Amino acid sequence: MSLEPHYQNADISLYLSDAAEWLEQLDAESVDLIITDPAYSGMNRHLMLGSGRIVGEYGARGTERWFEEFEDTQSNYRRLLAACQRVLRSNSHLFIMFDAFSLLSLGPLLREYFEVKNLITWDKTHIGMGHYFRRQTEFIMFASKGRKPLARRDIADIWRFRRIHRAKYPTQKPVELFEAMIAASRAENETVFTVCDPFMGSGSSAIACMRQNCHFVGADIAERALNLSIERIKHMREHGTDPLQSATAAAENQKRFWEHQTQPDTFD
């Protein structure tokens, strides 16, 4: 892979690449935070609902696939985590998302590369499909490289953000979910703050960085997804609005999240 951006402006660089291969070519200790949602294959391949897989075929009308899933074998996952550990600066944070299957099979490997600090539960507020039990949650592992305290002491470990309904991209996450990760990690004195997402999908993490005035570097293996992210970013830059998530939904998510946090004076 040639490390040439597919899209670049003053504070955003996007690449078309496999995640681990891309991370291995970034400069060592060049990013302040990793926030990412890998396209795990485990849940899709092991849990069947009716005649189809639990997360479908990721394509228009069930035919064309949006992306190739990340082959979440232990060897692949160790390669990914080693690459993440290399590019993160000393005393920095990582937020990595898991479904229930990958949390059990791959989550423990995180301790080989990072100090695991907590497991955050994302409450999507609305029940979805599921296997035996219908799913309303996903999980985010929070870990550190070295010692870095949280930037805020008023954030609980259950995050309530409504999932995106009828999203254009099949695994699109709310922008506010990534904004919460940035808020928890970025200290007041970190005026220049670079965020990395090696599985950027529809670009929600990039939009979060635009809202929070962070630098962003991201990659995705699927050109279709990357082009969607580029158009989304351009629209946000030109019009100040997110074409893939309504301002009303974003405001409701922010209100719902901060109303359910513990106040600093009651922090234990």
KAGI-V645371 format. One record per residue. RES is the residue in three letters. SS is DSSP state (h for helix, s for strand, l for the rest). OMEGA is omega in whole degrees, -180 to 180 (999 if undefined). D_LAST is the distance of its C-alpha to the last C-alpha in Angstrom with 2 decimals. Layout:
BEGIN
res=<RES;RES>
ss=<SS;SS>
omega=<OMEGA;OMEGA>
d_last=<D_LAST;D_LAST>
END
This chain:
BEGIN
res=<MET;SER;LEU;GLU;PRO;HIS;TYR;GLN;ASN;ALA;ASP;ILE;SER;LEU;TYR;LEU;SER;ASP;ALA;ALA;GLU;TRP;LEU;GLU;GLN;LEU;ASP;ALA;GLU;SER;VAL;ASP;LEU;ILE;ILE;THR;ASP;PRO;ALA;TYR;SER;GLY;MET;ASN;ARG;HIS;LEU;MET;LEU;GLY;SER;GLY;ARG;ILE;VAL;GLY;GLU;TYR;GLY;ALA;ARG;GLY;THR;GLU;ARG;TRP;PHE;GLU;GLU;PHE;GLU;ASP;THR;GLN;SER;ASN;TYR;ARG;ARG;LEU;LEU;ALA;ALA;CYS;GLN;ARG;VAL;LEU;ARG;SER;ASN;SER;HIS;LEU;PHE;ILE;MET;PHE;ASP;ALA;PHE;SER;LEU;LEU;SER;LEU;GLY;PRO;LEU;LEU;ARG;GLU;TYR;PHE;GLU;VAL;LYS;ASN;LEU;ILE;THR;TRP;ASP;LYS;THR;HIS;ILE;GLY;MET;GLY;HIS;TYR;PHE;ARG;ARG;GLN;THR;GLU;PHE;ILE;MET;PHE;ALA;SER;LYS;GLY;ARG;LYS;PRO;LEU;ALA;ARG;ARG;ASP;ILE;ALA;ASP;ILE;TRP;ARG;PHE;ARG;ARG;ILE;HIS;ARG;ALA;LYS;TYR;PRO;THR;GLN;LYS;PRO;VAL;GLU;LEU;PHE;GLU;ALA;MET;ILE;ALA;ALA;SER;ARG;ALA;GLU;ASN;GLU;THR;VAL;PHE;THR;VAL;CYS;ASP;PRO;PHE;MET;GLY;SER;GLY;SER;SER;ALA;ILE;ALA;CYS;MET;ARG;GLN;ASN;CYS;HIS;PHE;VAL;GLY;ALA;ASP;ILE;ALA;GLU;ARG;ALA;LEU;ASN;LEU;SER;ILE;GLU;ARG;ILE;LYS;HIS;MET;ARG;GLU;HIS;GLY;THR;ASP;PRO;LEU;GLN;SER;ALA;THR;ALA;ALA;ALA;GLU;ASN;GLN;LYS;ARG;PHE;TRP;GLU;HIS;GLN;THR;GLN;PRO;ASP;THR;PHE;ASP>
ss=<l;l;l;l;l;l;s;s;l;l;l;s;s;s;s;s;l;l;h;h;h;h;h;l;l;l;l;l;l;l;s;s;s;s;s;s;l;l;l;s;l;h;h;h;h;h;l;s;s;l;l;s;s;l;l;l;l;l;l;h;h;h;l;l;l;l;l;l;l;s;l;l;l;h;h;h;h;h;h;h;h;h;h;h;h;h;h;s;s;s;s;s;s;s;s;s;s;s;l;h;h;h;h;h;h;h;h;h;h;h;h;h;l;l;s;s;s;s;s;s;s;s;s;l;l;l;l;l;l;s;l;l;l;s;l;l;s;s;s;s;s;s;s;s;s;l;l;l;l;l;l;l;l;l;l;l;l;s;s;s;l;l;l;l;l;l;l;l;l;l;l;l;l;l;h;h;h;h;h;h;h;h;h;h;h;l;l;l;l;l;l;l;l;s;s;s;s;l;l;l;l;l;l;h;h;h;h;h;h;h;h;l;l;l;s;s;s;s;s;s;l;l;h;h;h;h;h;h;h;h;h;h;h;h;h;h;h;h;h;l;l;l;l;l;l;l;h;h;h;h;h;h;h;h;h;h;h;h;h;l;l;l;l;h;h;h;l;l>
omega=<172;-177;177;-177;174;177;-180;167;-172;-174;179;174;-178;-175;174;-173;165;-172;-176;-180;179;-180;-178;179;174;177;176;178;-176;-179;-176;-176;170;175;-172;-179;-178;179;-176;179;-171;-178;-177;-174;-175;-178;-178;175;-179;-178;-177;178;-171;179;173;-178;177;-177;177;179;175;-177;-174;-179;177;-174;172;180;176;180;-170;168;180;-180;178;-177;176;178;179;-177;177;179;176;-179;-178;-174;179;174;175;180;-178;-173;174;170;-180;-174;-180;162;-174;-178;-178;178;-179;-175;-173;-177;-179;-179;-179;-178;178;-173;-175;170;-180;-174;-178;174;-179;176;174;175;-176;175;178;-177;179;176;-179;-177;-171;173;178;-169;175;-175;164;-172;180;176;178;-176;-179;169;-174;-177;173;179;171;178;-180;179;-176;-178;179;-178;169;-176;-177;175;179;179;179;-179;-180;-179;178;179;-166;180;-178;179;177;178;-176;177;179;176;178;177;179;-179;-179;-172;-171;178;-177;-177;179;-176;173;-170;-176;-178;-177;175;-179;175;-166;174;-176;174;179;179;178;178;176;179;176;179;-175;177;175;167;-176;169;-177;180;171;-177;-175;-179;180;178;-179;178;176;178;-179;179;178;180;179;179;179;-179;-176;-172;179;179;180;-177;-177;178;-174;178;179;179;180;-180;178;178;179;-180;-179;-178;-172;176;-175;178;177;179;-176;-175;176;-178;180;999>
d_last=<47.82;48.61;45.53;46.84;44.66;45.79;44.43;43.26;42.65;41.09;37.49;37.81;39.62;40.19;41.96;43.79;42.92;41.46;37.79;38.01;41.42;40.22;37.13;39.42;41.55;38.90;38.53;36.15;32.84;33.78;30.77;27.21;25.64;26.92;26.15;28.49;29.56;32.30;35.15;34.71;37.85;36.56;35.55;38.71;41.02;39.75;38.93;41.88;41.99;45.53;47.87;45.41;42.39;38.93;38.56;42.24;44.53;42.75;45.93;48.00;49.42;48.23;50.54;49.54;46.32;43.86;42.73;43.01;40.01;38.27;39.72;36.54;38.10;36.21;38.58;38.14;34.38;34.36;36.69;34.42;31.29;33.37;34.61;31.14;30.06;33.22;32.94;29.31;28.99;27.20;23.46;23.20;21.66;23.16;22.45;25.00;25.60;26.77;28.54;28.17;31.22;30.45;26.86;28.37;31.36;30.11;26.33;26.54;28.89;26.22;25.05;28.53;28.05;24.39;21.03;19.42;15.71;15.00;17.12;16.95;18.87;21.21;22.13;25.61;25.73;29.36;30.70;33.04;35.51;34.63;35.92;35.63;32.54;32.50;29.88;27.23;24.77;24.88;22.51;21.43;20.68;18.68;19.92;20.72;23.87;23.06;19.99;18.66;15.15;14.20;15.90;13.25;9.50;10.09;11.57;10.79;12.88;15.50;17.92;20.58;23.80;27.18;29.43;32.66;35.46;38.93;37.91;40.75;39.14;38.30;34.81;33.80;30.08;28.72;28.57;25.22;23.68;24.71;23.79;20.13;20.46;22.09;19.58;16.73;19.01;21.36;20.62;22.35;24.95;25.98;28.88;30.79;28.69;30.43;29.15;30.98;31.59;34.28;34.44;34.50;36.49;36.98;35.18;32.03;30.10;32.90;32.74;29.00;29.92;32.72;30.46;27.99;30.83;30.20;32.95;33.36;35.29;35.76;38.19;39.43;42.24;43.73;45.93;45.74;41.95;42.16;44.80;42.70;39.84;42.37;43.78;40.35;39.44;42.85;42.55;39.14;40.57;43.76;42.60;38.90;38.19;37.03;39.95;37.93;35.15;35.73;34.10;33.40;31.51;29.49;28.60;27.65;25.37;23.60;23.24;22.05;19.39;17.84;18.08;15.71;12.82;9.52;10.23;8.90;8.71;6.32;3.80;0.00>
END
